[in-house]
Amino acid sequence: MTTNKLKKRHRAKWVVKTRQEVSYEIIEAMNLLDPKNPTLGRLPGGRKSNGTRLVILDHSIEALYDDQVRSYFDVNRIPVEYLSLTAGDEHKTLDQVELIAHRLNEIGTYRAGTPPIGIGGGVLQDVVGMAVSLYRRGIPYIRVPTTLLAQIDGGVAAKNGVNHGGFRNRLGTFAPPPRTLIDRTFIASLPPRQVRSGLGEALKLALIKDPFLFGILERHGDRLVAEHLQDTSEESRQVQPGLVVIKQAISGMVEELQDNLWETDLRRIVDYGHTFSPMIEMQALPYLLHGEAVALDCVFSAFLAMNRGLLSPCDLDRVIAVTRGIGLAPSHPMFCDAELLSVALADTVRHRDGHQNLTLMNGIGSATFVNDLTYPEIGKAAAQMFDLLDADERVRTTD
């Protein structure tokens, strides 16, 4: 028998098939920093931890809550060390990931028994999630998102990552923490612009799957911003629009992620508002917040839908009015640039494995996918976005 025949005869192939059940909890837990509330200091499952844990704060949380955070762990006699990170998308880098890994090494973090705690906005949560997914090939952690955007969007998902090469979230992993704690009282300390940015993500969900949520934003948009979703006025205490927005948004995200957590199906309606905005957001840093860019993408995509007959002019007007009602600009010069928008779409197509998988509204609270968007359509919607610009912005755009 020849050598080649022996090689063919003894050629082997192994196929490994396995399944891992993934379960993580998102818990509404008010007044987390009250020392009498044991929730923050407990491990997943409610157990106590005996080892030293790393508490990671962003600078905004440190400035506002440092004394309360330290008092909480001191009073409860929980051994912790602290690390403070600079917030903002321009600081969402591998350097931050390495800094976290270095501190985990310094304090001797266990493989499972001393999960770090990340308290801060979406950028901090992404960076912490990236670091712990790599450290010892993955350790558990506790996620405490403190901005509205992080609570209703990133705080629900399994994704994390950092910016790289001028692209948003170009490096990342899927690594959901076993426990995420949602405390609405943190939103009370946010600047109004951060509240409006968070409502941009709520608007996204309302437009493509939740007409009830859209109605809440439509009726209570200005009050939601003024009260920082705390429902402090008499009318708000009866209707509780702030509470409703958070619960509806989280529930909607959970429903969409439940059967597609790892994004094996690249047709995702929750990618609405995230087709053109990622590249534009990165080019506009630090002048556009994430939720602002998402809302602009939502309005631009609503024009695309109307031009295809999927959305009525009346409903488009409602979309624009609600966007303004929550304090967000419905247009921006970069969303009037057809060439830039086409380049942004091309990069998203690569992210979606060669398909547009473009989510478009099919009426308020409903969505469909298209894969045949053309450059003339982009140009027409860009011109319509130009018509929405404030007079001063138009002058700057045409100069």
C-alpha positions in Angstrom: 0.0 0.0 0.0 1.4 3.4 -1.0 2.1 6.2 1.5 -0.6 8.3 0.0 -3.2 5.5 0.4 -2.1 5.1 4.0 -2.5 8.8 4.7 -6.1 8.7 3.2 -7.0 5.6 5.1 -5.8 7.0 8.4 -7.0 10.6 8.0 -9.0 11.5 11.0 -11.5 14.2 11.8 -12.9 15.2 15.2 -16.0 17.3 15.7 -16.7 18.8 19.1 -20.4 19.7 19.8 -21.2 21.2 23.2 -23.7 23.5 24.7 -23.4 26.0 27.5 -26.5 27.4 29.2 -26.2 31.1 29.7 -28.3 32.8 32.4 -27.8 36.2 33.9 -30.0 38.5 35.9 -30.9 42.1 35.6 -32.2 43.4 38.9 -34.0 46.6 39.7 -32.5 47.7 43.0 -33.1 51.1 44.4 -30.8 52.9 46.8 -27.9 50.6 46.1 -25.5 52.8 48.1 -27.5 52.6 51.3 -25.3 50.6 53.7 -28.5 48.8 55.0 -29.1 47.4 51.5 -27.0 44.3 51.1 -27.5 43.9 47.3 -24.4 45.7 46.1 -21.9 43.7 48.2 -23.3 40.2 47.5 -22.1 37.7 45.0 -24.4 36.3 42.3 -26.8 34.1 44.0 -26.7 36.2 47.2 -23.6 34.7 48.7 -21.0 36.7 50.7 -17.4 37.2 49.5 -14.4 36.9 51.8 -11.7 38.0 49.5 -10.7 41.5 48.3 -12.6 42.8 45.4 -11.8 45.6 42.9 -14.4 48.4 42.6 -14.0 50.3 39.4 -15.6 53.8 39.1 -15.6 56.3 36.3 -14.5 59.9 37.2 -18.1 61.2 37.1 -19.3 58.7 39.7 -16.2 59.2 41.8 -16.8 62.9 41.9 -20.5 62.5 42.9 -20.6 59.3 45.0 -17.1 58.5 46.2 -17.9 59.1 49.9 -21.1 57.0 49.7 -19.4 54.1 47.9 -16.5 54.0 50.4 -18.9 54.2 53.3 -21.0 51.4 51.9 -18.1 48.9 51.8 -16.6 50.2 55.1 -19.8 49.9 57.0 -20.4 46.4 55.6 -16.8 45.4 56.2 -16.3 44.2 52.7 -12.6 44.4 51.7 -12.2 46.3 48.5 -9.7 48.2 46.4 -10.5 51.1 44.1 -9.7 52.1 40.5 -11.0 55.2 38.8 -11.1 55.5 35.0 -11.8 58.5 32.7 -15.1 58.3 31.0 -15.9 59.3 27.4 -15.7 57.3 24.1 -12.3 58.8 23.4 -11.0 56.9 26.4 -12.6 53.6 25.4 -9.2 51.9 24.6 -7.1 48.9 25.2 -4.9 50.9 27.5 -7.9 51.1 29.9 -8.4 47.3 29.6 -4.7 46.7 30.5 -4.9 49.0 33.5 -7.9 47.0 34.9 -6.0 43.7 34.3 -3.0 45.2 36.1 -5.0 46.1 39.2 -6.8 42.7 39.2 -3.3 41.1 39.4 -2.2 43.5 42.1 -5.0 42.6 44.5 -5.0 38.9 43.7 -8.4 38.5 42.1 -9.7 34.9 42.3 -11.0 33.0 39.2 -14.6 33.2 40.5 -14.8 34.1 44.2 -14.1 37.9 44.1 -15.9 39.4 41.1 -15.0 43.0 40.5 -17.7 45.6 40.6 -18.0 48.2 37.8 -20.0 51.4 38.8 -20.3 53.9 36.0 -21.7 54.7 32.5 -21.6 52.7 29.3 -18.0 53.4 28.4 -16.8 52.1 31.8 -19.1 49.1 31.5 -17.7 48.2 28.1 -14.1 48.5 29.2 -14.6 46.6 32.4 -16.6 43.9 30.5 -13.8 43.6 28.0 -11.1 43.3 30.7 -12.8 40.7 32.8 -13.7 38.6 29.7 -9.9 38.4 29.0 -8.6 38.1 32.5 -7.9 34.4 33.3 -9.9 33.8 30.1 -13.0 35.2 31.8 -14.1 36.0 35.3 -17.5 37.0 36.6 -18.2 40.6 37.5 -21.1 42.8 38.8 -22.3 45.5 36.4 -23.8 48.7 38.0 -24.7 51.1 35.1 -25.3 54.6 36.2 -26.5 56.4 33.1 -29.9 56.0 31.5 -28.3 54.8 28.2 -26.2 52.2 30.0 -29.2 51.0 32.1 -31.6 50.4 29.2 -29.1 49.3 26.4 -25.6 48.2 27.3 -26.6 47.0 30.8 -28.9 44.5 29.2 -26.7 43.0 26.5 -23.8 40.5 26.6 -21.5 42.7 24.4 -18.6 44.8 25.5 -15.6 46.3 23.7 -13.2 49.1 22.9 -12.7 51.4 20.0 -9.8 50.7 17.7 -8.3 52.1 14.5 -10.9 54.9 14.5 -13.8 52.5 14.5 -16.4 52.1 17.3 -16.3 48.8 19.3 -14.0 47.2 16.7 -12.5 45.0 19.4 -14.8 43.2 21.8 -16.2 40.0 23.2 -19.5 38.6 24.3 -19.3 38.2 28.1 -22.5 38.9 30.1 -22.0 39.5 33.8 -24.0 37.1 36.0 -25.6 40.1 37.7 -26.5 43.7 36.6 -28.0 46.1 39.2 -30.3 48.9 37.9 -30.8 51.8 40.3 -32.8 54.6 38.7 -31.8 57.1 41.4 -28.4 57.4 39.7 -30.1 59.1 36.8 -31.0 62.0 39.0 -27.4 63.2 39.1 -26.9 63.1 35.3 -26.5 66.3 33.3 -29.7 66.9 31.2 -27.8 66.1 28.0 -26.9 62.6 29.2 -30.6 62.0 30.1 -31.6 63.1 26.6 -29.0 60.9 25.1 -30.3 57.9 27.0 -33.8 58.6 25.8 -32.4 58.4 22.2 -32.0 54.6 22.8 -35.5 54.4 24.3 -36.8 56.1 21.2 -35.1 53.5 19.0 -37.0 50.7 20.7 -40.3 52.6 20.6 -40.1 53.2 16.9 -39.4 49.6 15.8 -41.4 47.5 18.4 -43.2 49.4 21.1 -46.0 51.9 20.2 -46.9 52.1 23.9 -43.4 53.3 24.8 -43.6 55.7 21.9 -46.8 57.1 23.3 -45.1 57.7 26.7 -42.3 59.6 25.0 -44.7 61.5 22.9 -46.8 62.7 25.9 -44.1 63.1 28.6 -40.9 63.8 26.8 -40.1 67.2 28.3 -41.2 66.0 31.8 -38.9 62.9 31.5 -35.9 65.1 30.9 -36.9 67.8 33.5 -37.4 65.2 36.2 -34.5 62.9 35.2 -37.0 60.0 35.1 -37.5 60.3 38.8 -41.3 60.9 38.6 -41.2 63.7 41.1 -44.2 65.8 40.1 -47.8 65.0 41.2 -48.8 64.0 37.7 -45.7 61.9 37.2 -46.3 60.1 40.5 -49.6 58.9 39.1 -48.5 57.9 35.7 -44.8 57.1 36.5 -43.5 57.7 33.0 -39.8 57.5 34.1 -40.3 54.0 35.6 -42.4 52.9 32.6 -39.7 54.0 30.1 -37.0 52.1 31.9 -39.1 48.9 32.3 -40.4 49.0 28.8 -37.0 49.6 27.3 -35.3 46.8 29.3 -38.1 44.4 28.6 -37.9 45.1 24.9 -34.2 44.6 24.8 -34.5 41.3 26.7 -37.1 40.0 24.3 -34.9 40.7 21.3 -31.7 39.3 22.8 -33.3 36.2 24.3 -33.0 34.1 21.2 -30.1 35.8 19.5 -27.7 36.8 22.3 -24.5 35.9 20.3 -25.8 37.6 17.2 -25.7 34.4 15.1 -28.6 36.0 13.2 -27.4 39.3 11.8 -30.9 40.5 11.1 -31.6 42.4 14.3 -34.3 45.0 14.6 -32.4 46.5 17.6 -29.7 47.6 15.1 -32.2 50.3 14.1 -30.4 53.6 14.5 -27.0 51.8 14.4 -26.5 51.6 10.6 -25.1 55.0 9.8 -24.4 56.4 13.3 -21.3 54.3 14.3 -18.9 55.9 11.8 -20.4 59.4 12.2 -20.3 59.2 15.9 -16.6 58.3 15.8 -15.8 61.1 13.4 -17.7 63.6 15.5 -16.1 62.7 18.8 -16.5 64.2 21.4 -19.2 66.4 20.0 -22.0 63.8 19.5 -23.0 61.5 22.3 -24.0 57.9 21.5 -27.8 58.4 22.0 -27.7 61.6 20.0 -26.1 59.9 17.1 -28.6 57.0 17.3 -31.6 59.4 17.3 -30.2 61.1 14.2 -29.9 57.8 12.5 -33.5 56.9 13.5 -34.8 60.1 11.9 -32.7 59.6 8.8 -33.9 56.0 8.5 -37.5 57.2 9.0 -37.0 59.4 5.9 -35.8 56.4 4.0 -38.9 54.5 5.1 -41.3 57.3 4.1 -39.7 57.6 0.7 -40.3 53.9 0.2 -43.9 54.2 1.2 -43.4 52.2 4.4 -44.1 55.2 6.7 -46.7 57.8 6.3 -45.7 61.5 6.2 -47.9 62.0 9.3 -46.0 59.3 11.3 -42.7 60.8 10.1 -43.8 64.2 11.6 -44.6 62.4 14.8 -41.1 60.8 14.9 -39.5 64.2 14.4 -41.7 65.9 17.0 -40.9 63.2 19.6 -37.2 63.5 18.9 -37.5 67.2 19.5 -39.8 66.6 22.5 -37.1 64.7 24.4 -34.6 67.5 23.6 -32.7 65.9 20.8 -31.8 67.6 17.5 -33.5 65.7 14.6 -30.7 66.6 12.1 -27.0 67.3 11.9 -24.7 68.4 9.1 -23.0 65.0 8.9 -26.4 63.3 8.3 -26.7 65.6 5.3 -23.6 64.3 3.6 -24.7 61.5 1.2 -21.1 60.4 0.5 -20.2 60.1 4.2 -23.5 58.2 4.8 -22.7 55.8 2.0 -19.3 55.1 3.4 -20.8 54.5 6.8 -23.3 52.0 5.2 -20.5 50.2 3.4 -18.6 49.6 6.7 -21.8 48.4 8.4 -22.4 46.0 5.5 -19.0 44.4 6.3 -20.0 44.1 9.9 -23.2 42.4 8.8 -21.3 39.9 6.6 -22.0 41.5 3.3 -25.6 42.3 3.8 -27.3 45.6 4.5 -29.9 44.1 6.8 -31.2 47.6 7.1 -34.0 47.9 9.6 -36.7 50.4 8.5 -39.9 51.4 10.2 -43.0 49.9 8.8 -45.3 52.1 10.8 -44.7 53.3 14.4 -43.9 50.2 16.5 -43.2 47.9 13.6 -40.1 47.2 11.4 -38.9 45.4 8.3 -35.6 44.6 6.7 -34.3 45.8 3.3 -31.1 44.8 1.5 -31.4 47.0 -1.7 -30.9 50.6 -0.5 -29.4 52.7 -3.2 -27.2 55.8 -3.3 -30.0 58.0 -4.8 -32.2 57.0 -1.8 -29.4 58.0 0.6 -29.0 61.3 -1.3 -32.7 62.1 -1.2 -32.9 61.4 2.6 -29.7 63.5 3.2 -31.3 66.4 1.4 -34.4 66.1 3.5 -32.2 66.0 6.7 -30.6 69.3 5.4 -34.1 70.8 5.3 -34.5 70.0 9.0 -31.4 71.8 10.0 -31.6 75.0 12.0 -30.9 78.1 10.0 -27.5 78.6 11.6 -26.5 75.0 10.9 -27.5 75.4 7.2 -25.2 78.4 6.8 -22.3 76.5 8.4 -23.0 73.5 6.2 -23.0 75.5 2.9 -20.0 77.7 3.8 
